[in-house]
Amino acid sequence: MRAAGGCRVTCVELRWQVRGEIAADYGYSLFSAVCRRLDTRLHDDEAPWTMSPVQVEQGIERQGTLLVERGTLAIRCAVELVPDFAGLYAPTGLAIRETGALQLSPAPTVHVLRPASVLAADRVMIKSATLERGRRHFGEAVENRLRAERVTYGAVRVGAPFRMSVVGRECDGFAVEIEGLSERDSLYLQECGLGGRVRMGCGFLRG
């Protein structure tokens, strides 16, 4: 399998069980909290890791706050970085902004990525493709990105929109589903993510 865009071929997914109270718009603040626990070399844009959104299994959102009673957080990284990320746990949890904290299970479970012909992400951001320009334009932008990465696919479907704040700037995108992927391209997209903000819960594709 090829490697491109700074991504590594040998990659695993680490999953933590999580609970806590965080801002509903947590993407950037959760990324910042994780980075504070990591060696500075992993802050570099070329460091091979991506992060999922929080998958809430039980919880509620009220007044801009997400109360997670049970959920999952996943990070995909090169195998040699597993020791760096396995140490994210702390008894006090990850401090999210001034008022929230996300409690992680002491040790993550480790999972090998599996190919799937269909992959989907709840949040995808593509530079210059915004909600205002509509689903059709966004789908074309995704297809252009896939072709640039030499990914062969059958169809791209654009789903629900979303917005998030990044250092005071409003960013947006859509959910995306990609069909007709080969084993090789499926693993490549899972390892590298799709689009921007892949360490803030965006572009994290699942089968």
C-alpha positions, 0 to 999 in steps of 0.5 A, a space after each residue: 500500500 502506498 503512503 502519502 501526505 505524511 501518513 504511515 501504512 502501519 496503523 492501529 486504532 486505540 479506543 477509550 471508554 469515556 464519560 464527563 461534561 464537555 462543551 457541545 462544540 468540543 472539537 478544538 478544545 478536546 484536541 488541545 487537551 490531548 496535545 497538552 498530554 503529548 510530547 511536542 513532536 506529536 503536535 507537528 502537522 506531519 505526525 501520523 495520528 487522527 482522532 474521532 469525534 466522541 461517540 456518545 452511547 448514553 448522554 444528553 446535550 443541554 444549553 451548549 453542554 454535552 453530558 456523556 454518561 457513556 461513550 467512546 473516543 478513538 485515536 488512530 496512530 502509527 504502531 510505534 506511537 502507541 506508548 505515547 498515546 496509551 499514557 493519556 489517562 490521568 485520574 483528573 481526566 482531560 480538562 476541556 476548557 475551564 469547566 469541563 473534563 472528559 474521564 478516560 478508561 485507564 488503558 485503551 483497547 487496541 484494534 487493527 484497521 479492517 477494510 470495508 467497501 463503504 466508509 462514512 464520517 459524521 464530520 468532514 471539512 474540505 477547504 473552500 467547500 462550505 455549507 453556503 455553497 451547498 451539498 452538490 459543491 461539497 460532494 464535488 470537492 470530496 470527489 476532487 480530493 479523492 482523485 487527488 489522492 488517487 483513490 478509486 471509488 464508486 459513489 460519494 453521498 453527502 449527508 447532514 451539515 455541521 458547524 464547529 468553532 476553531 479559535 473563534 472562527 466558525 468552520 463547517 462541513 457535512 457528513 460523507 459516505 463513500 462507496 465502492 472502495 478497494 481494500 487498499 483505498 479503504 485502509 488508506 482513507 482510514 489511516 489518513 482521514 479525509 479533508 481537514 481538522 482530522 485531529 478534531 474529530 473530522 474526516 474520521 472514516 468508519 466501515 
